[in-house]
């Protein structure tokens, strides 16, 4: 899931939760039928936020599984290339950490 989608989902959930908080605050001050309506609207908003978060989680898990499967297939079909790539990445990370440690 691209970073823009994650930010969009996070902002949507935040907005929905803020809306629910506002509705519950109004419901606390209201009485009778009006309070019941506000509480019901608040519950709807919370349910919508929960569904949005669950959909985002499901999409992220599915994307993660696809990445793992693709990586596993690549490593199985190109073991020496995978070793060379991972060794190169390890070397670069080691050099970066070493330079940061030398500065301190």
Secondary structure, 3 states (H helix, E strand, C coil): CCHHHHHHHHHHHHHHHHHHHHHHHHHHHCCHHHHHHHHHHHHHHHHHHHHHHHHHHHHHHHHHHHHHHHHHHHHHHCHHHHHHHHHHHHHHHHHHHHHHHHHC
